[in-house]
Amino acid sequence: MLAGNGTLSTPYRVNFTEDPLAKSLIFLNKALLQKKLPSFFENLNSLLDKVCFYKFNRQTMKDLSDVIEWIELGNKTLF
């Protein structure tokens, strides 16, 4: 589990600069991940900012699907 730092307006955010697990991911492949991991987490946070369970059901499912697709793409390309 990654540590979050959400607020009332954006409850789903990943605090990748302070989280020990996110920081330790860099050591899997330091040359590649030191450059690419921060942008991956920034894009993940921007997708998580769109998630709201007060939207219509289909739109919420689409937003969650986008988050899952981004994580799967990151797993395939980064790790």
Residue pairs with C-beta under 8 A, 6 or more apart in sequence:
1 21
2 14
2 15
2 16
2 19
2 21
2 22
3 14
3 15
3 18
3 19
3 21
3 22
4 12
4 13
4 14
4 15
5 13
5 14
5 15
5 18
6 12
6 13
7 13
10 48
10 49
12 48
12 49
12 51
13 45
13 48
13 49
14 22
14 41
14 44
14 45
14 48
15 22
16 22
16 23
16 37
16 38
16 41
17 23
22 37
22 41
25 33
25 37
26 33
26 34
26 37
28 79
29 78
32 78
33 78
36 78
37 78
40 74
40 78
43 70
44 67
44 70
44 71
44 74
47 63
47 66
47 67
47 70
48 67
50 63
50 66
51 60
51 63
51 64
51 67
52 60
52 63
53 60
55 63
